Amino acid sequence: MTGTPETPEHAHDDETYGPATDDVAERLAALGDDEAEQRARVLRAGLEDYELDDEDAALLEDWSGAEEEAPARRPAPVLAVVGRPNVGKSTLVNRILGRREAVVEDVPGVTRDRVSYRATWNGRNFTLVDTGGWEYDAKGINARVAEQAELAVERADAVLLVLDTTVGVTAADEAIVKMLRRVKKPVVLVANKVDSPALEVEATYLWSLGMGEPHPVSALHGRGAADALDAAVAALPEFSAVGGTEITGGPRRVALIGRPNVGKSSLLNRLAGTERVVVDPLAGTTRDPVDEIVELGGKPWRFIDTAGIRRRVHMQQGADFYASLRTQAALERAEVAVVLLAADEVLSEQDVRILQMAVDSGRALVLAFNKWDLVDEDRRYYLEKEIDRDLAHVAWAPRVNVSARTGWHKDKLVPALETALESWDTRIPTGRLNAFLGEIVAAHPHPVRGGKQPRILFGTQASSRPPKFVLFTSGFLEPGYRRFITRRLRETFGFRGTPIEVSMRVREKRARRR
């Protein structure tokens, strides 16, 4: 894959090289797979003259892999944790999980949505649902938090009722007990904040509620948590009686990310067809990532609603700081990120930063411009200008214009997601990749620098999800030339909706034995 040293010396970026004089895609289509693979074997054999380490040798092996679709199975039982605000529900959830998963702060009302976690105790698998504080006379956002808690109870097989032993039984606690009696679900009573043996006496007064034996627990220190959990697991059925079949691993994972109050929770509610998460004009309503299986385009998707990413994460305190960390963790476990942007507002520096975070995470990417029903003709003109100026680095990402409030164009989201994920999973055969590189380099060779012209000896796709390519070269390839190759990869093979990475490994020839 050598070229003549006649490329202009000023060729520094990808635009300088321009389009090829011939259509590489048509040439590759005419090239048979057998012929392409034969060329690749010849090129690979030529690398024996160069110094290669074990990692290089491993990259030269053909890679293939496909995940098998997991079968459907009966769902695990569901245990909901309920109680009034600030009794320690999320702390108890973290204690049961054995890790800091739920956002915790020493103020009431931190948890707002019902958040599900997979848990295991003594070999029993179950779903643990953390809920916001339930109040019978709540108003505003607190009323919607209480509604989510009631929904969690209705869709649970058993309930863990948490009370504060240091405070005793309040009117709110009695109201919760009345609500639980109506739903007729098994209830395990937890007397939390029993941090010393002297407080165990206070826990006995909770017998008066008529909900059975109170289990004294210190969620903060772990005291008595095992006994309470034994009782809760014993109350659970073998399989959930409130859910249908569960598809494990099948649904593709989609993270909804963006700055606060851009409409992530509203979009999830619209897609799910129900009030799955709390929505309020107050910015930063969502704290914990919320997973929900949504049926779209005839198949299930696992959507993850996340907390809004604020401008300066390191300067945040308390719940907002940990909520931002949970958002980044949710992005890492997703396969595709849907970045929501407010179409009726000017694109901000924070929007660009969030987009870059999604690209750096290596996830497939879809841009969703929300609140499109509020955009007039003048705003559309300026929005296109802003996109050309600020989002040129993600021009390869599919764009969808939606309205979470009305549901307008929500069906356009599925084709965009499928396109991005297909590109994210794509693997180019080694033979076709090297035929492509040969065509590109022949038409636009690397410029000569210092009397030398680096050659591309061989290329291979090291991995997918996202696609990563490694070029073995005889010298350093300039960043502009690597960007040129990246651009031509997109033009020839698509890769719409996924970041791709092109790296190089400079190898020197072995010294000849005399």
BELTANOR-V665848 format. One record per run of one state. SS is the DSSP state (a for helix, b for strand, c for the rest). FROM is the first residue (numbers start at 1). TO is the last residue. If there is no record, write none. Layout:
ss | from | to
SS | FROM | TO
SS | FROM | TO
This chain:
ss | from | to
c | 1 | 13
a | 14 | 17
c | 18 | 23
a | 24 | 30
c | 31 | 32
a | 33 | 49
b | 50 | 50
c | 51 | 53
a | 54 | 59
c | 60 | 71
b | 72 | 74
c | 75 | 76
b | 77 | 82
c | 83 | 88
a | 89 | 97
c | 98 | 114
b | 115 | 121
c | 122 | 123
b | 124 | 130
c | 131 | 140
a | 141 | 154
c | 155 | 157
b | 158 | 164
c | 165 | 170
a | 171 | 183
c | 184 | 185
b | 186 | 192
c | 193 | 196
a | 197 | 209
c | 210 | 213
b | 214 | 216
c | 217 | 217
b | 218 | 218
c | 219 | 222
b | 223 | 223
c | 224 | 224
a | 225 | 235
c | 236 | 244
b | 245 | 247
c | 248 | 251
b | 252 | 257
c | 258 | 263
a | 264 | 272
c | 273 | 289
b | 290 | 296
c | 297 | 298
b | 299 | 305
c | 306 | 312
a | 313 | 315
c | 316 | 317
a | 318 | 332
c | 333 | 335
b | 336 | 342
c | 343 | 348
a | 349 | 360
c | 361 | 363
b | 364 | 370
c | 371 | 371
a | 372 | 374
c | 375 | 376
a | 377 | 390
c | 391 | 391
a | 392 | 394
c | 395 | 397
b | 398 | 401
c | 402 | 402
b | 403 | 403
c | 404 | 407
b | 408 | 408
c | 409 | 411
a | 412 | 425
c | 426 | 429
a | 430 | 443
c | 444 | 448
b | 449 | 449
c | 450 | 451
b | 452 | 452
c | 453 | 455
b | 456 | 463
c | 464 | 467
b | 468 | 473
c | 474 | 478
a | 479 | 493
c | 494 | 500
b | 501 | 506
c | 507 | 508
b | 509 | 509
c | 510 | 514
